[in-house]
């Protein structure tokens, strides 16, 4: 039985040659209710951007 609604968030960290790290966050929605509610879902882009900036700031502040 398919879920009514599901949101799956994936976080990926990829090391770069220069010693820094790329961070990617993706959220994929699915489920039988998605076609009916997707128009009412908020734009998560600004929230994801803020999360990434806060994570970057915190990670860089902990480098010794």
N, CA and C atoms as an extended XYZ file, in Angstrom:
192
Properties=species:S:1:pos:R:3:atomname:S:1:resname:S:1:resid:I:1 pbc="F F F"
N         0.838       -1.183        0.000 N   UNK     1
C         0.000        0.000        0.000 CA  UNK     1
C         0.885        1.249        0.000 C   UNK     1
N         0.650        2.128       -0.917 N   UNK     2
C         1.435        3.364       -1.028 CA  UNK     2
C         1.081        4.313        0.116 C   UNK     2
N         2.070        5.074        0.599 N   UNK     3
C         1.767        6.046        1.656 CA  UNK     3
C         0.883        7.175        1.121 C   UNK     3
N         0.097        7.760        2.005 N   UNK     4
C        -0.763        8.882        1.624 CA  UNK     4
C         0.089       10.095        1.217 C   UNK     4
N         1.103       10.371        2.036 N   UNK     5
C         2.009       11.479        1.741 CA  UNK     5
C         3.324       11.198        2.438 C   UNK     5
N         4.404       11.461        1.737 N   UNK     6
C         5.730       11.193        2.294 CA  UNK     6
C         6.691       12.267        1.817 C   UNK     6
N         7.499       12.756        2.735 N   UNK     7
C         8.580       13.670        2.393 CA  UNK     7
C         9.889       13.052        2.840 C   UNK     7
N        10.818       12.904        1.923 N   UNK     8
C        12.111       12.297        2.256 CA  UNK     8
C        13.203       13.310        1.992 C   UNK     8
N        13.936       13.633        3.044 N   UNK     9
C        15.010       14.621        2.950 CA  UNK     9
C        16.353       13.902        2.985 C   UNK     9
N        17.221       14.253        2.045 N   UNK    10
C        18.546       13.640        1.951 CA  UNK    10
C        19.611       14.723        2.081 C   UNK    10
N        20.614       14.450        2.913 N   UNK    11
C        21.752       15.337        3.094 CA  UNK    11
C        22.979       14.634        2.524 C   UNK    11
N        23.743       15.328        1.702 N   UNK    12
C        24.942       14.744        1.099 CA  UNK    12
C        26.125       15.685        1.320 C   UNK    12
N        27.224       15.126        1.788 N   UNK    13
C        28.482       15.856        1.939 CA  UNK    13
C        29.496       15.247        0.985 C   UNK    13
N        30.129       16.096        0.170 N   UNK    14
C        31.119       15.611       -0.794 CA  UNK    14
C        32.419       16.389       -0.610 C   UNK    14
N        33.503       15.686       -0.309 N   UNK    15
C        34.797       16.371       -0.173 CA  UNK    15
C        35.285       16.895       -1.519 C   UNK    15
N        35.938       18.042       -1.488 N   UNK    16
C        36.510       18.643       -2.701 CA  UNK    16
C        38.028       18.571       -2.626 C   UNK    16
N        38.667       18.676       -3.759 N   UNK    17
C        40.132       18.571       -3.836 CA  UNK    17
C        40.831       19.645       -3.013 C   UNK    17
N        40.191       20.805       -2.858 N   UNK    18
C        40.825       21.902       -2.116 CA  UNK    18
C        40.653       21.781       -0.602 C   UNK    18
N        40.045       20.692       -0.132 N   UNK    19
C        39.867       20.469        1.293 CA  UNK    19
C        38.526       20.950        1.829 C   UNK    19
N        37.769       21.659        1.031 N   UNK    20
C        36.442       22.092        1.457 CA  UNK    20
C        35.434       20.980        1.188 C   UNK    20
N        34.200       21.216        1.559 N   UNK    21
C        33.151       20.207        1.404 CA  UNK    21
C        31.919       20.828        0.778 C   UNK    21
N        31.357       20.151       -0.211 N   UNK    22
C        30.080       20.567       -0.799 CA  UNK    22
C        28.964       19.923        0.017 C   UNK    22
N        27.911       20.697        0.265 N   UNK    23
C        26.749       20.218        1.008 CA  UNK    23
C        25.533       20.331        0.103 C   UNK    23
N        24.741       19.257        0.043 N   UNK    24
C        23.520       19.267       -0.753 CA  UNK    24
C        22.379       18.716        0.095 C   UNK    24
N        21.244       19.392        0.042 N   UNK    25
C        20.053       18.941        0.743 CA  UNK    25
C        18.920       18.899       -0.278 C   UNK    25
N        18.266       17.748       -0.362 N   UNK    26
C        17.180       17.551       -1.327 CA  UNK    26
C        15.988       16.960       -0.580 C   UNK    26
N        14.795       17.429       -0.893 N   UNK    27
C        13.594       16.836       -0.326 CA  UNK    27
C        12.697       16.401       -1.481 C   UNK    27
N        12.267       15.154       -1.423 N   UNK    28
C        11.409       14.590       -2.465 CA  UNK    28
C        10.083       14.188       -1.816 C   UNK    28
N         9.010       14.685       -2.388 N   UNK    29
C         7.676       14.365       -1.900 CA  UNK    29
C         7.051       13.316       -2.801 C   UNK    29
N         6.266       12.429       -2.195 N   UNK    30
C         5.566       11.393       -2.950 CA  UNK    30
C         4.303       11.004       -2.194 C   UNK    30
N         3.528       10.120       -2.775 N   UNK    31
C         2.329        9.607       -2.134 CA  UNK    31
C         1.087        9.902       -2.953 C   UNK    31
N         0.037        9.181       -2.645 N   UNK    32
C        -1.187        9.295       -3.423 CA  UNK    32
C        -1.878       10.643       -3.241 C   UNK    32
N        -1.638       11.344       -2.125 N   UNK    33
C        -2.254       12.650       -1.872 CA  UNK    33
C        -1.475       13.805       -2.496 C   UNK    33
N        -0.253       13.549       -2.943 N   UNK    34
C         0.597       14.628       -3.449 CA  UNK    34
C        -0.067       15.468       -4.536 C   UNK    34
N        -0.700       14.882       -5.540 N   UNK    35
C        -1.311       15.723       -6.572 CA  UNK    35
C        -2.365       16.690       -6.019 C   UNK    35
N        -2.999       16.312       -4.933 N   UNK    36
C        -4.054       17.160       -4.358 CA  UNK    36
C        -3.518       18.264       -3.462 C   UNK    36
N        -2.333       18.062       -2.869 N   UNK    37
C        -1.836       19.046       -1.906 CA  UNK    37
C        -0.578       19.781       -2.340 C   UNK    37
N         0.031       19.367       -3.446 N   UNK    38
C         1.325       19.974       -3.788 CA  UNK    38
C         1.233       21.472       -4.037 C   UNK    38
N         0.103       21.956       -4.484 N   UNK    39
C        -0.055       23.394       -4.688 CA  UNK    39
C        -0.095       24.184       -3.394 C   UNK    39
N        -0.395       23.524       -2.279 N   UNK    40
C        -0.467       24.213       -0.992 CA  UNK    40
C         0.813       24.080       -0.180 C   UNK    40
N         1.800       23.331       -0.682 N   UNK    41
C         3.066       23.199        0.029 CA  UNK    41
C         3.861       24.495       -0.082 C   UNK    41
N         4.480       24.925        1.013 N   UNK    42
C         5.281       26.146        0.943 CA  UNK    42
C         6.568       25.924        0.142 C   UNK    42
N         7.188       27.021       -0.257 N   UNK    43
C         8.490       26.977       -0.920 CA  UNK    43
C         9.548       26.759        0.160 C   UNK    43
N        10.157       25.587        0.164 N   UNK    44
C        11.151       25.267        1.181 CA  UNK    44
C        12.546       25.799        0.827 C   UNK    44
N        12.719       26.359       -0.354 N   UNK    45
C        14.024       26.859       -0.779 CA  UNK    45
C        14.672       27.815        0.206 C   UNK    45
N        13.974       28.869        0.640 N   UNK    46
C        14.587       29.799        1.602 CA  UNK    46
C        14.957       29.141        2.932 C   UNK    46
N        14.147       28.210        3.388 N   UNK    47
C        14.449       27.509        4.638 CA  UNK    47
C        15.683       26.635        4.458 C   UNK    47
N        15.774       25.938        3.327 N   UNK    48
C        16.953       25.108        3.044 CA  UNK    48
C        18.206       25.972        2.944 C   UNK    48
N        18.097       27.111        2.287 N   UNK    49
C        19.250       28.009        2.151 CA  UNK    49
C        19.729       28.487        3.520 C   UNK    49
N        18.797       28.865        4.386 N   UNK    50
C        19.156       29.328        5.730 CA  UNK    50
C        19.809       28.201        6.530 C   UNK    50
N        19.253       27.001        6.422 N   UNK    51
C        19.823       25.848        7.112 CA  UNK    51
C        21.262       25.621        6.651 C   UNK    51
N        21.485       25.663        5.343 N   UNK    52
C        22.830       25.438        4.801 CA  UNK    52
C        23.804       26.515        5.276 C   UNK    52
N        23.367       27.766        5.301 N   UNK    53
C        24.240       28.850        5.776 CA  UNK    53
C        24.567       28.692        7.257 C   UNK    53
N        23.564       28.337        8.061 N   UNK    54
C        23.805       28.118        9.490 CA  UNK    54
C        24.735       26.936        9.716 C   UNK    54
N        24.562       25.862        8.954 N   UNK    55
C        25.436       24.700        9.066 CA  UNK    55
C        26.875       25.074        8.699 C   UNK    55
N        27.041       25.828        7.615 N   UNK    56
C        28.371       26.279        7.177 CA  UNK    56
C        29.038       27.121        8.259 C   UNK    56
N        28.286       28.061        8.799 N   UNK    57
C        28.822       28.944        9.841 CA  UNK    57
C        29.254       28.144       11.068 C   UNK    57
N        28.423       27.217       11.474 N   UNK    58
C        28.745       26.392       12.645 CA  UNK    58
C        29.957       25.503       12.384 C   UNK    58
N        30.000       24.864       11.214 N   UNK    59
C        31.117       23.975       10.877 CA  UNK    59
C        32.427       24.750       10.784 C   UNK    59
N        32.405       25.910       10.161 N   UNK    60
C        33.638       26.694       10.025 CA  UNK    60
C        34.088       27.276       11.342 C   UNK    60
N        33.173       27.505       12.257 N   UNK    61
C        33.528       28.025       13.573 CA  UNK    61
C        34.174       26.981       14.452 C   UNK    61
N        34.030       25.712       14.097 N   UNK    62
C        34.591       24.629       14.905 CA  UNK    62
C        35.917       24.113       14.358 C   UNK    62
N        36.395       24.684       13.270 N   UNK    63
C        37.680       24.249       12.700 CA  UNK    63
C        38.795       24.761       13.607 C   UNK    63
N        39.711       23.867       13.947 N   UNK    64
C        40.804       24.297       14.833 CA  UNK    64
C        42.079       24.547       14.078 C   UNK    64
